Amino acid sequence: MVGVGVFIVASAIGGFAPTPEILVAARVLQGIGAAIAAPSTLVLLVANTTEGANRARAMSLFVLAAGSGGAIGLILGGFLTTSFGWEWVMFVNVPIGILIILGAALFLTETDRLPAKLDLGGAAVSTIGMVGLVYGFTRAASHGWTDVQVFVSFAVAIIALVSLVFIERRHSSPVVQLHFFARMRTATPLLGMLLVPAGMFGFFYFAALFTQNVLGFDPLGTGLALLPFVAAMLITNELAPRFLLPRVGEKVVGVIGLSGMTIGLIWLGQMNAASTFTTGILGPAIVLGISAGLTFAPLTSIAMAQAPKTEVSAASSLIQGMQQLGGSIGVAVLTTIFIAVTAVSGEARGISTSLLIGAAFPAAALILFAIWGRRIPADSKSDSDAPVAMH
């Protein structure tokens, strides 16, 4: 509730921002609020549902919200920008946030507490490491890979992430539970949560560029162009947990979803300056929507199921942190490719090439999941009835 409150205040400040600097500061404050609130979501979901159909339905809706939020944001953002102005992209968060706080106060049961020592060192170096990575890739997109700041950013990131390993080994309540990455079987769903958003964020970003700059759509039209993706994901997300996961298991469903995601991005990468919405975007968007509905549920379920009950909040935090980091790195890397190709062959070719290369992200996740993915044992699913505690 505190995190959402901070997000509301930041959104209001951003909407009223008189200068770009204040708007950027408001966005930073939004990130702080989101980071406070986000790790609690999966913990509270598990703590406030009962094992079986109730929890499966809740998890399905959580995955749907996480997977379709970007597309829905583009649709709603396009409508608000076109109809009322960009400020309302910020203002709309205020009433939604108030409803979330009221709902939490009225309907959510608080989780049990466990004593834990704050891992300030781990929090600091992990943040520095991730910021260094994202800034390095972003800087490379605009200034090239030989830029001094790019080298410095990556060097800082490497030093910080190596330091993180040493700090977390010695801490009793580490921010990052290193044992999640000790074996490929446990690391694979988390790495998937890094790689899949890298490809999906690229799809959202470059589909928006193509529809606006090549096809000439306005912001609302750009948002509506993603409706086929959202509709396909909605349908698949409803069907997969009910009919596919119980029958064939998380590994098979995940492999199918990651395969479809790779194919969808390769198909989307065939666009050119002569493509229309129907010939260039519609088919791949439907394939990507179906694939997203088949991918996020298995990855999330496995990542949460493998966490001990005392580390559910840590797993939830890692899942969402990997998603944000993967999306940021994916867009930064693909933008570097886009700028380089556009300078030589034009914007349409730059977009299609970036999407084609972006298919490497889900393809890498597919290889990992095909080798080390697993089906959740029945005893692990039933074991989740145990009390959930949050640090």
N, C-alpha and C positions, 0 to 999 in steps of 0.2 A: 504493500500500500504506500509506503514511503517512496519507493522507486517510481511508481506511477504518478505520485504527487509531484515529484521533481520533474518528471516528463511533461506533465500538464503545464507547470509554470514555465518551463523552457519553451514549450510550443507557443504559449501566449507571447513571451518575449520575442520569439522569432517572427511571429506574425506582425508585431508592431515595430520590428527593427527598422530604425531610420537609416542605418548604414550597413554595408556588407560585413564589416568587422563585428558588429553586434549580432548579425544573423549567424555568422560562423561561431561566435561564442555561445549562442543559444543552441546551435546544433551540438556543440561539445557537451553542454549541460543535458541535452536530450540523451546523448550517449551514456552519460553518468546515470541518469534515471533508469534507462533501459537495462544497464548492467546491474543495477541494484535489484530490479524486479525480475529479470529473466530467469536466473538460476532457480528461483522458487517455483516456477510454473509446473514443471514435471513432478517435483516433490509434492506439491499440493494436490496435483491431479491424482497421484497414487494414494496419498493419504486420505482423500475425500471420496474415493470410489471403492466399490467392493469387487473382489476378484470375479472374473467371468464376463458376461455380456456387458455389464455396466462399465467396467474398466476398459474393455476392448473398444466400446463405443466412444468413450472419452479419449482414449489414445488415438483413435481414428480421426476424431475432430481436431485434436491437437496437431497431428501430422498435416491434416488438410489446411489448417490455419497457417502453419509454418511454410508449407509448400506453395500455397496460392496467394500468400500475402503480397508478394511483389507484384504479381499480375493485377490483383484487385486494387493495389495502391496506384498503379498506372492508370487504370480505368477511372477510379474515383478522383485521382489527382488531375487527370485530363478534364473531367467534367467541372471540377471546382475552378481550375485555372481558366478554362474557357468562359465559364459562366460568371464567376465572381472575382477572379484575380488570384495570383499566386499565393497571397497571404493566407487564403483559406485552406491551403494544403497544410498549414501549421495550425490554424484555428480549429479545424475539425477534430484535432486530437483532444481538445479540452472537454467537450461533452462526452466523448467516448471514454476518456480517462476517468471522468467523474462516475460514470456508470460502472466501470470496473471496480473502483474503490468502494462504492456502495454495495456492489455484489459481493465483494470479498468480505466486507464487514458483516453482511447479513447471512451469507450462506457457507463460507469456508470455515472449516475447523482447523485451528492452529496445530502445527506439528510439534512433536516432542523436541526438547533441546538436549544437546550433548555439550559438555564443556570442551572447549578447543582454544588453543593458543593461536592468535592471529599470525598468519604467515605474511608479514609485510614485505620481507625480502623477496619471497617468491612472487608476490603480486607485482612488485616493482619491476623485477627483471623480466618477467613474462610480458608485461605491458611494453616495456622498452623493446624487447625482442620483436613483438608483433608489429609495433609501430615502425620499427626500423625496416622490417620486411616490406610492409605495405608502402611506406614512403619511398623506399629504394626502387620498387617496381614502378610506382607512379612517376617519380622523378625521371626514370629512364625513358618513359614514354614521351616526355616533352623535351628532354635534354640529351638523350642518348646514353649508351652504356659506358662511355668513356668519361662521363661527368664525375668530378671529384666527389660531389655529395652522394652520388649513387654508390661509389666504393665505400665511403665512410658509413653510409646507412647500413649496407650489408655487413660491414665489419662489426658495427655496433650490435646488429641483430645476432650475429653468430656468437659474439662474446657473451651477450645477455642470455641466449638460450643455452649455451654451455654452462654458464654460471647457474642457470635455473636447475639443471640436473644436480649439481653439487649441493645447492641449497635445499632442494626438496628431499634429497636422501637423508638429510640430518634433521628435518623438521617433523614433529609429532603429528601435525595436522596440515599437511602440505596443500597449497592451492591446486597444484597439478599432481594427481596421483600417478606416479611414474609406472606403477605396476600395470596400469591400463595399456602401456606401450611396451611392456616387457616381452610380450609374445605377439606374433602376427595375428593369431586368432582373436585376441582381444583388441588389438590395435586396428584391425581392418575396418570395423564399422565406424570408428572415429575418423580414420583416414578417408573413408567414403564420405563422411560428413564434411570433409575439407574439399574433396575433389568434385563432388556433385554440384554444390553451389557455385564453384568456379565456372562450370559450364553453363549452369542455369542463369546466373547473373549476367553472363555474356549474352545469352539469348535475349533476355529482357532489354539489355542495354542496346545491342545492335539491331534488334527488331524495331525498337523505338527510333533509332537513327534512320533506318531504311524507310520506314513508313513516313517519317516527317521530311527527311532531306531528299529522298529519291522519289517517293510516291506523292509527296506534297500533302500528307494528312495533317490536320490540326491536332492539338494535344488530346482532345476528346476522341477523335478518330483513331489516333494511335492507341489509346487505351482500349477502345472497343475491338481493335484488331486482335487483341489477346483473349477475347471472350472464348474462342474455340479451345484455347489451351485450358482456361479455367473450367469450362464445361466438361472437357475430357477428363481432367483431374478429379473433378467432383464425382463423376460417375465411377471412375476406377477406384477412387478412395473409398467409396461406399461398398463396392463389390469385393475388393481384395481381402479385407479383414474377415469378411463373412464367409466367402466361398473358396478363396485361393490359399490363404495362409494356413487355415486348419487342415487342408487336404495335402498340400505339397510342401509346406514349410517355408521359412523365411529365406533360405539360401536360393531355392529355385525361383521364387518370386523376385528376389533382388537381382538375380542374374538376368532374368527376362527384362526387368525394368531398366537396368543399366545398359543392356544391349539395345533396347529401343531408344534410350536417350542418346547413345552414340550414333545410331542410324539417323535419328531426327536432326541432330546438328550437322551431320554430313550432308543430308538432304537439303537443309536450310542453306548450307554453304554453296549450293549450286545457283543461288540467285545471281542475277546480273542486272544491268541498267534497264533491260527490256522487260524484266519480270513485273508482274502485277501482284496484288494481294492474293488472288486466287491461285496463280501459278507458282508464286514464290514462297508464301508464308503459310497459307491455310493448312495444307497437308502436313508439313513438318510441325506446326504448332499443335495439331491434334495428336500426332505421334508423341511429341514431347510431353503433352498433358497426361496421356495414358501412362507413359513411362514414369513420370514423376509420381503419379499415384501408386505405382508398383514399387517404387524405390525407397521413398522416405520412411514408409511404415516398417519394412524389415530392418533397415539400418538403425532406426530409433529403438525399435523393440529389442534388438540384440544388444545394443549399447547399454540400455537400461537394465536388461535382464542379467548381464554379466557383472553388474556392480553389487557389492555387498550392501546390505540394508543401511549400514552406517555411512555409505558413500554415495547414496542416490543423488544427493544435491551436487556432489562433485561431478558425477557423470552427467547430470543435467547441464551444469555449467560448461563442461567440456564440449558437449554436443552443440550447444548454441554458440560457444566461442569459436569452434571449428567452422561452423556455418558462416559466421560473419567474416572470419579471417579468409576462408576459401573464396567467398564472393568477392572480397576486396582485392585479393591477389589475382583472381581470375580476370576481373575487369581491367586491372592495371597491366597485366601481361598482354592481354588481347588488344588493349588500346595501343600499346607499343607497336604491335604488328599492324594494326589498322593505320596508324599514322605513317609508317614506313611504306606500306603498299599504296595508300591513297596518294602519296606524293608522286608516285610513278604511274599508277594505273587508274586513278580516279576513285571516288568515294564508294561507288557500288562494289567495285572489285575489292577495295579495302575491307568492307563489311563482310562480304562473302568469304574472303580468305581468313579473316579473324574467326568466323564461325566454324569454318572447316577445321582450323587448328584447335579451336575450342573443344572439338569432339575428342581430343586426346585426354581431356580431364575425366569424363565418364568412362572412356575406354580403359584408362589406368585403374579406375575404381572397379571396373568389371573384371579385370585380370586378378586383382587382389581378392575380390569377393568370390570369384569362381574357385580360387585355390584355398582360401582360408575362411570363407563364410561358413556359417553353420545354421542348423535348425535349432531353435530354442527347445531344450528338453522339457518334457511335461512337468517334471518336478520343479524346474526353475520358475515356470509360470505359476504354479500353485503356491510356491514359496513366497510370492510377493504379498501374501496376506499378512506377513509379519509387520510389526510396527515400523514406521518410517521416521527417521530422525534427521534433523537438519542442523548443521553447525551454524 
